[in-house]
């Protein structure tokens, strides 16, 4: 067995219109923690236990992320892992976040939600 060359993911980069406004949304709605902000980007930590950071990058000609058409049923680039998918869905809806229904079977369940810039994000358990 060959040893993997990589051990994790350092960062996820999401295009936004305004890093300051978007970072407040990610903090208020998702509980991410702002590590630092500058004019062109905001860097946020998902949780204390996660090594992966989310970098909200200001884009001049912003368009929401769009995953290419496929036959696998994927429509978003990023899926986040919840402690409890039902509670996560309920809390996002309570906070006014646009979210689709929970789908999937007993082994894999998921839903899509949208940030204020229209970027589709996912939750999968």
Helices and strands as residue ranges (DSSP letters): E 11-16, H 19-30, E 33-38, E 41-45, E 53-58, E 79-80, H 85-94, E 103-104, E 109-114, E 120-124
